[in-house]
Amino acid sequence: MSKFITVQIPYANTTLAANLPARNYAFTGNLPVVESVADWQQKLISVLDSPTGSPPLASMVRADDKILILVEDNTRHTPVREILPLLFAYLFRSGIKKDQLEIMVAPGTHRILTDEELNEKLGTEVVNNYKVYQHDFQDIDMLADLGTVTVAGIDIPVQVNKKALEADFIIGIGNIIPHPNAGFSGGAKILDPGICGKATVAATHTAAALLGYLPLGLMENPCRDSMEEVAKKAGLKFIINVVMNSDNQVVDIVAGDIIAAHRKGAQISRSIYGIPVKEPADIVIASSYPYDIDYWQCEKALISSYFCVKEGGIIIFAGPCLECLAHNHDDLLTWIDYSYQEASEIMRRIDPLDESQDLVAAGIALGATLVREKARIYIITEGLTDEQVRRLGYTRYASLQQALNAALNVMPEGKVAVLPEAGHCLPYQLPAK
């Protein structure tokens, strides 16, 4: 038996490799192999006619309804360009006309898509022949104030794109994967933060950040509750959510009520992305794949790692951060300078309506801080500057091998776990025997 094993993880469009002493190896958290559904297009039509928790879509829309369809941005992999023509055809058979349909890209506080990205996401046929909009949370003239909702003692201001109020019926399209703040993506998340103002997104993130724990994989949590209350108030009536495997192939589709259908899809997602962990490891090697765009997205790998690293351990974080730190959130590093307790106390004193503050960045920073306070973080990245890495509190290494050698120098007997797709996996502890 060889004294070394070769560890390989994806990194953007390439792979990183390192030799690991066999005696230090603990486990590799590979996602289960799940076959795609044979004819997901037919499955889509089926779930529109037999949705979860609601009547068939055809019976819900009226012949004169103005319909707004919300779709995700390029940080998600839902096959929107394939879904839209099928949805349109279904609605046409229900008596809806083309000029009654509008599509809005719902990026939350992410940047809006370039023309090339928009065509890739929606398809040129849709871009050229339908009314397509992109929500920009910084365009305050396009926001309507719907008052507040209260969740877990937190008042959530409801600022939503005016297009939502102009619509008679809103449909949200997305996918369901484990999510650090919302438990799982999908469902109401397409509306909040998708087409909401800064104050709404800030308060929603605050609901998650102040929990004192990371709600990854928890279907019921204050952040998710906030999103659903905002979505109901803003008029989200129906969702279409795919669940995909790690190869971005459609495994299942749910549709219908924004809560009931989402929970059904989340259960399916849990079985696809769940990774059983018998015992936390001393050292975790984590690739941010498939979320490589910027640190904002790559950080998801750190959240996953949190659940399978020992207290005082080391996380080797491979995050390309291809578009640097974060778009639209320059205050992220300022919040990361604080400890979790310090940042929490400051957040509690800030009004979400205070436009001078970035509570969205604070919420993301607190997640990273919880991880940093549990384990040291070594990073391999090409998109962050040395100063940014220093502010994050990480140690940079030029290669996976160098980072692994350094970690083993600190913990010569340390057991090493590998998360090749930490960007969307859901580690969970097996019950003790």
Secondary structure as a PSIPRED ss2 file (coil, helix, strand):
# PSIPRED VFORMAT (PSIPRED V4.0)

   1 M C   1.000  0.000  0.000
   2 S C   1.000  0.000  0.000
   3 K C   1.000  0.000  0.000
   4 F E   0.000  0.000  1.000
   5 I E   0.000  0.000  1.000
   6 T E   0.000  0.000  1.000
   7 V E   0.000  0.000  1.000
   8 Q E   0.000  0.000  1.000
   9 I E   0.000  0.000  1.000
  10 P E   0.000  0.000  1.000
  11 Y E   0.000  0.000  1.000
  12 A C   1.000  0.000  0.000
  13 N C   1.000  0.000  0.000
  14 T E   0.000  0.000  1.000
  15 T E   0.000  0.000  1.000
  16 L E   0.000  0.000  1.000
  17 A E   0.000  0.000  1.000
  18 A E   0.000  0.000  1.000
  19 N E   0.000  0.000  1.000
  20 L E   0.000  0.000  1.000
  21 P E   0.000  0.000  1.000
  22 A H   0.000  1.000  0.000
  23 R H   0.000  1.000  0.000
  24 N H   0.000  1.000  0.000
  25 Y E   0.000  0.000  1.000
  26 A E   0.000  0.000  1.000
  27 F E   0.000  0.000  1.000
  28 T E   0.000  0.000  1.000
  29 G C   1.000  0.000  0.000
  30 N C   1.000  0.000  0.000
  31 L C   1.000  0.000  0.000
  32 P C   1.000  0.000  0.000
  33 V C   1.000  0.000  0.000
  34 V C   1.000  0.000  0.000
  35 E C   1.000  0.000  0.000
  36 S C   1.000  0.000  0.000
  37 V C   1.000  0.000  0.000
  38 A C   1.000  0.000  0.000
  39 D C   1.000  0.000  0.000
  40 W H   0.000  1.000  0.000
  41 Q H   0.000  1.000  0.000
  42 Q H   0.000  1.000  0.000
  43 K H   0.000  1.000  0.000
  44 L H   0.000  1.000  0.000
  45 I H   0.000  1.000  0.000
  46 S H   0.000  1.000  0.000
  47 V H   0.000  1.000  0.000
  48 L H   0.000  1.000  0.000
  49 D H   0.000  1.000  0.000
  50 S C   1.000  0.000  0.000
  51 P C   1.000  0.000  0.000
  52 T E   0.000  0.000  1.000
  53 G C   1.000  0.000  0.000
  54 S C   1.000  0.000  0.000
  55 P C   1.000  0.000  0.000
  56 P C   1.000  0.000  0.000
  57 L H   0.000  1.000  0.000
  58 A H   0.000  1.000  0.000
  59 S H   0.000  1.000  0.000
  60 M H   0.000  1.000  0.000
  61 V C   1.000  0.000  0.000
  62 R C   1.000  0.000  0.000
  63 A C   1.000  0.000  0.000
  64 D C   1.000  0.000  0.000
  65 D C   1.000  0.000  0.000
  66 K C   1.000  0.000  0.000
  67 I E   0.000  0.000  1.000
  68 L E   0.000  0.000  1.000
  69 I E   0.000  0.000  1.000
  70 L E   0.000  0.000  1.000
  71 V E   0.000  0.000  1.000
  72 E C   1.000  0.000  0.000
  73 D C   1.000  0.000  0.000
  74 N C   1.000  0.000  0.000
  75 T C   1.000  0.000  0.000
  76 R C   1.000  0.000  0.000
  77 H C   1.000  0.000  0.000
  78 T C   1.000  0.000  0.000
  79 P C   1.000  0.000  0.000
  80 V H   0.000  1.000  0.000
  81 R H   0.000  1.000  0.000
  82 E H   0.000  1.000  0.000
  83 I H   0.000  1.000  0.000
  84 L H   0.000  1.000  0.000
  85 P H   0.000  1.000  0.000
  86 L H   0.000  1.000  0.000
  87 L H   0.000  1.000  0.000
  88 F H   0.000  1.000  0.000
  89 A H   0.000  1.000  0.000
  90 Y H   0.000  1.000  0.000
  91 L H   0.000  1.000  0.000
  92 F H   0.000  1.000  0.000
  93 R H   0.000  1.000  0.000
  94 S C   1.000  0.000  0.000
  95 G C   1.000  0.000  0.000
  96 I C   1.000  0.000  0.000
  97 K C   1.000  0.000  0.000
  98 K H   0.000  1.000  0.000
  99 D H   0.000  1.000  0.000
 100 Q H   0.000  1.000  0.000
 101 L E   0.000  0.000  1.000
 102 E E   0.000  0.000  1.000
 103 I E   0.000  0.000  1.000
 104 M E   0.000  0.000  1.000
 105 V E   0.000  0.000  1.000
 106 A C   1.000  0.000  0.000
 107 P C   1.000  0.000  0.000
 108 G C   1.000  0.000  0.000
 109 T C   1.000  0.000  0.000
 110 H C   1.000  0.000  0.000
 111 R C   1.000  0.000  0.000
 112 I C   1.000  0.000  0.000
 113 L C   1.000  0.000  0.000
 114 T C   1.000  0.000  0.000
 115 D H   0.000  1.000  0.000
 116 E H   0.000  1.000  0.000
 117 E H   0.000  1.000  0.000
 118 L H   0.000  1.000  0.000
 119 N H   0.000  1.000  0.000
 120 E H   0.000  1.000  0.000
 121 K H   0.000  1.000  0.000
 122 L H   0.000  1.000  0.000
 123 G C   1.000  0.000  0.000
 124 T H   0.000  1.000  0.000
 125 E H   0.000  1.000  0.000
 126 V H   0.000  1.000  0.000
 127 V H   0.000  1.000  0.000
 128 N H   0.000  1.000  0.000
 129 N H   0.000  1.000  0.000
 130 Y C   1.000  0.000  0.000
 131 K E   0.000  0.000  1.000
 132 V E   0.000  0.000  1.000
 133 Y E   0.000  0.000  1.000
 134 Q E   0.000  0.000  1.000
 135 H C   1.000  0.000  0.000
 136 D C   1.000  0.000  0.000
 137 F C   1.000  0.000  0.000
 138 Q C   1.000  0.000  0.000
 139 D C   1.000  0.000  0.000
 140 I H   0.000  1.000  0.000
 141 D H   0.000  1.000  0.000
 142 M H   0.000  1.000  0.000
 143 L E   0.000  0.000  1.000
 144 A E   0.000  0.000  1.000
 145 D E   0.000  0.000  1.000
 146 L E   0.000  0.000  1.000
 147 G E   0.000  0.000  1.000
 148 T E   0.000  0.000  1.000
 149 V E   0.000  0.000  1.000
 150 T E   0.000  0.000  1.000
 151 V E   0.000  0.000  1.000
 152 A C   1.000  0.000  0.000
 153 G C   1.000  0.000  0.000
 154 I E   0.000  0.000  1.000
 155 D E   0.000  0.000  1.000
 156 I E   0.000  0.000  1.000
 157 P E   0.000  0.000  1.000
 158 V E   0.000  0.000  1.000
 159 Q E   0.000  0.000  1.000
 160 V E   0.000  0.000  1.000
 161 N E   0.000  0.000  1.000
 162 K H   0.000  1.000  0.000
 163 K H   0.000  1.000  0.000
 164 A H   0.000  1.000  0.000
 165 L H   0.000  1.000  0.000
 166 E H   0.000  1.000  0.000
 167 A C   1.000  0.000  0.000
 168 D C   1.000  0.000  0.000
 169 F E   0.000  0.000  1.000
 170 I E   0.000  0.000  1.000
 171 I E   0.000  0.000  1.000
 172 G E   0.000  0.000  1.000
 173 I E   0.000  0.000  1.000
 174 G E   0.000  0.000  1.000
 175 N E   0.000  0.000  1.000
 176 I C   1.000  0.000  0.000
 177 I C   1.000  0.000  0.000
 178 P E   0.000  0.000  1.000
 179 H E   0.000  0.000  1.000
 180 P C   1.000  0.000  0.000
 181 N C   1.000  0.000  0.000
 182 A C   1.000  0.000  0.000
 183 G E   0.000  0.000  1.000
 184 F E   0.000  0.000  1.000
 185 S C   1.000  0.000  0.000
 186 G C   1.000  0.000  0.000
 187 G H   0.000  1.000  0.000
 188 A H   0.000  1.000  0.000
 189 K H   0.000  1.000  0.000
 190 I H   0.000  1.000  0.000
 191 L C   1.000  0.000  0.000
 192 D C   1.000  0.000  0.000
 193 P C   1.000  0.000  0.000
 194 G C   1.000  0.000  0.000
 195 I C   1.000  0.000  0.000
 196 C E   0.000  0.000  1.000
 197 G C   1.000  0.000  0.000
 198 K H   0.000  1.000  0.000
 199 A H   0.000  1.000  0.000
 200 T H   0.000  1.000  0.000
 201 V H   0.000  1.000  0.000
 202 A H   0.000  1.000  0.000
 203 A H   0.000  1.000  0.000
 204 T H   0.000  1.000  0.000
 205 H H   0.000  1.000  0.000
 206 T H   0.000  1.000  0.000
 207 A H   0.000  1.000  0.000
 208 A H   0.000  1.000  0.000
 209 A H   0.000  1.000  0.000
 210 L C   1.000  0.000  0.000
 211 L C   1.000  0.000  0.000
 212 G C   1.000  0.000  0.000
 213 Y C   1.000  0.000  0.000
 214 L C   1.000  0.000  0.000
 215 P C   1.000  0.000  0.000
 216 L C   1.000  0.000  0.000
 217 G C   1.000  0.000  0.000
 218 L C   1.000  0.000  0.000
 219 M C   1.000  0.000  0.000
 220 E C   1.000  0.000  0.000
 221 N C   1.000  0.000  0.000
 222 P H   0.000  1.000  0.000
 223 C H   0.000  1.000  0.000
 224 R H   0.000  1.000  0.000
 225 D H   0.000  1.000  0.000
 226 S H   0.000  1.000  0.000
 227 M H   0.000  1.000  0.000
 228 E H   0.000  1.000  0.000
 229 E H   0.000  1.000  0.000
 230 V H   0.000  1.000  0.000
 231 A H   0.000  1.000  0.000
 232 K H   0.000  1.000  0.000
 233 K H   0.000  1.000  0.000
 234 A H   0.000  1.000  0.000
 235 G C   1.000  0.000  0.000
 236 L E   0.000  0.000  1.000
 237 K E   0.000  0.000  1.000
 238 F E   0.000  0.000  1.000
 239 I E   0.000  0.000  1.000
 240 I E   0.000  0.000  1.000
 241 N E   0.000  0.000  1.000
 242 V E   0.000  0.000  1.000
 243 V E   0.000  0.000  1.000
 244 M E   0.000  0.000  1.000
 245 N C   1.000  0.000  0.000
 246 S C   1.000  0.000  0.000
 247 D C   1.000  0.000  0.000
 248 N C   1.000  0.000  0.000
 249 Q C   1.000  0.000  0.000
 250 V E   0.000  0.000  1.000
 251 V E   0.000  0.000  1.000
 252 D E   0.000  0.000  1.000
 253 I E   0.000  0.000  1.000
 254 V E   0.000  0.000  1.000
 255 A E   0.000  0.000  1.000
 256 G E   0.000  0.000  1.000
 257 D C   1.000  0.000  0.000
 258 I C   1.000  0.000  0.000
 259 I C   1.000  0.000  0.000
 260 A H   0.000  1.000  0.000
 261 A H   0.000  1.000  0.000
 262 H H   0.000  1.000  0.000
 263 R H   0.000  1.000  0.000
 264 K H   0.000  1.000  0.000
 265 G H   0.000  1.000  0.000
 266 A H   0.000  1.000  0.000
 267 Q H   0.000  1.000  0.000
 268 I H   0.000  1.000  0.000
 269 S H   0.000  1.000  0.000
 270 R H   0.000  1.000  0.000
 271 S H   0.000  1.000  0.000
 272 I H   0.000  1.000  0.000
 273 Y H   0.000  1.000  0.000
 274 G E   0.000  0.000  1.000
 275 I E   0.000  0.000  1.000
 276 P E   0.000  0.000  1.000
 277 V E   0.000  0.000  1.000
 278 K C   1.000  0.000  0.000
 279 E C   1.000  0.000  0.000
 280 P C   1.000  0.000  0.000
 281 A E   0.000  0.000  1.000
 282 D E   0.000  0.000  1.000
 283 I E   0.000  0.000  1.000
 284 V E   0.000  0.000  1.000
 285 I E   0.000  0.000  1.000
 286 A E   0.000  0.000  1.000
 287 S E   0.000  0.000  1.000
 288 S C   1.000  0.000  0.000
 289 Y C   1.000  0.000  0.000
 290 P C   1.000  0.000  0.000
 291 Y C   1.000  0.000  0.000
 292 D C   1.000  0.000  0.000
 293 I C   1.000  0.000  0.000
 294 D C   1.000  0.000  0.000
 295 Y H   0.000  1.000  0.000
 296 W H   0.000  1.000  0.000
 297 Q H   0.000  1.000  0.000
 298 C H   0.000  1.000  0.000
 299 E C   1.000  0.000  0.000
 300 K H   0.000  1.000  0.000
 301 A H   0.000  1.000  0.000
 302 L H   0.000  1.000  0.000
 303 I H   0.000  1.000  0.000
 304 S H   0.000  1.000  0.000
 305 S H   0.000  1.000  0.000
 306 Y H   0.000  1.000  0.000
 307 F C   1.000  0.000  0.000
 308 C C   1.000  0.000  0.000
 309 V E   0.000  0.000  1.000
 310 K E   0.000  0.000  1.000
 311 E E   0.000  0.000  1.000
 312 G E   0.000  0.000  1.000
 313 G E   0.000  0.000  1.000
 314 I E   0.000  0.000  1.000
 315 I E   0.000  0.000  1.000
 316 I E   0.000  0.000  1.000
 317 F E   0.000  0.000  1.000
 318 A E   0.000  0.000  1.000
 319 G C   1.000  0.000  0.000
 320 P C   1.000  0.000  0.000
 321 C C   1.000  0.000  0.000
 322 L C   1.000  0.000  0.000
 323 E C   1.000  0.000  0.000
 324 C C   1.000  0.000  0.000
 325 L C   1.000  0.000  0.000
 326 A C   1.000  0.000  0.000
 327 H C   1.000  0.000  0.000
 328 N C   1.000  0.000  0.000
 329 H C   1.000  0.000  0.000
 330 D C   1.000  0.000  0.000
 331 D C   1.000  0.000  0.000
 332 L H   0.000  1.000  0.000
 333 L H   0.000  1.000  0.000
 334 T H   0.000  1.000  0.000
 335 W H   0.000  1.000  0.000
 336 I H   0.000  1.000  0.000
 337 D C   1.000  0.000  0.000
 338 Y C   1.000  0.000  0.000
 339 S C   1.000  0.000  0.000
 340 Y H   0.000  1.000  0.000
 341 Q H   0.000  1.000  0.000
 342 E H   0.000  1.000  0.000
 343 A H   0.000  1.000  0.000
 344 S H   0.000  1.000  0.000
 345 E H   0.000  1.000  0.000
 346 I H   0.000  1.000  0.000
 347 M H   0.000  1.000  0.000
 348 R H   0.000  1.000  0.000
 349 R C   1.000  0.000  0.000
 350 I C   1.000  0.000  0.000
 351 D C   1.000  0.000  0.000
 352 P C   1.000  0.000  0.000
 353 L C   1.000  0.000  0.000
 354 D C   1.000  0.000  0.000
 355 E C   1.000  0.000  0.000
 356 S C   1.000  0.000  0.000
 357 Q C   1.000  0.000  0.000
 358 D C   1.000  0.000  0.000
 359 L H   0.000  1.000  0.000
 360 V H   0.000  1.000  0.000
 361 A H   0.000  1.000  0.000
 362 A H   0.000  1.000  0.000
 363 G H   0.000  1.000  0.000
 364 I H   0.000  1.000  0.000
 365 A H   0.000  1.000  0.000
 366 L H   0.000  1.000  0.000
 367 G H   0.000  1.000  0.000
 368 A H   0.000  1.000  0.000
 369 T H   0.000  1.000  0.000
 370 L H   0.000  1.000  0.000
 371 V H   0.000  1.000  0.000
 372 R H   0.000  1.000  0.000
 373 E C   1.000  0.000  0.000
 374 K C   1.000  0.000  0.000
 375 A E   0.000  0.000  1.000
 376 R E   0.000  0.000  1.000
 377 I E   0.000  0.000  1.000
 378 Y E   0.000  0.000  1.000
 379 I E   0.000  0.000  1.000
 380 I E   0.000  0.000  1.000
 381 T C   1.000  0.000  0.000
 382 E C   1.000  0.000  0.000
 383 G C   1.000  0.000  0.000
 384 L C   1.000  0.000  0.000
 385 T C   1.000  0.000  0.000
 386 D H   0.000  1.000  0.000
 387 E H   0.000  1.000  0.000
 388 Q H   0.000  1.000  0.000
 389 V H   0.000  1.000  0.000
 390 R H   0.000  1.000  0.000
 391 R H   0.000  1.000  0.000
 392 L H   0.000  1.000  0.000
 393 G C   1.000  0.000  0.000
 394 Y C   1.000  0.000  0.000
 395 T E   0.000  0.000  1.000
 396 R E   0.000  0.000  1.000
 397 Y C   1.000  0.000  0.000
 398 A C   1.000  0.000  0.000
 399 S C   1.000  0.000  0.000
 400 L H   0.000  1.000  0.000
 401 Q H   0.000  1.000  0.000
 402 Q H   0.000  1.000  0.000
 403 A H   0.000  1.000  0.000
 404 L H   0.000  1.000  0.000
 405 N H   0.000  1.000  0.000
 406 A H   0.000  1.000  0.000
 407 A H   0.000  1.000  0.000
 408 L H   0.000  1.000  0.000
 409 N H   0.000  1.000  0.000
 410 V H   0.000  1.000  0.000
 411 M C   1.000  0.000  0.000
 412 P C   1.000  0.000  0.000
 413 E C   1.000  0.000  0.000
 414 G C   1.000  0.000  0.000
 415 K C   1.000  0.000  0.000
 416 V E   0.000  0.000  1.000
 417 A E   0.000  0.000  1.000
 418 V E   0.000  0.000  1.000
 419 L E   0.000  0.000  1.000
 420 P C   1.000  0.000  0.000
 421 E C   1.000  0.000  0.000
 422 A C   1.000  0.000  0.000
 423 G C   1.000  0.000  0.000
 424 H C   1.000  0.000  0.000
 425 C C   1.000  0.000  0.000
 426 L E   0.000  0.000  1.000
 427 P E   0.000  0.000  1.000
 428 Y E   0.000  0.000  1.000
 429 Q E   0.000  0.000  1.000
 430 L C   1.000  0.000  0.000
 431 P C   1.000  0.000  0.000
 432 A C   1.000  0.000  0.000
 433 K C   1.000  0.000  0.000
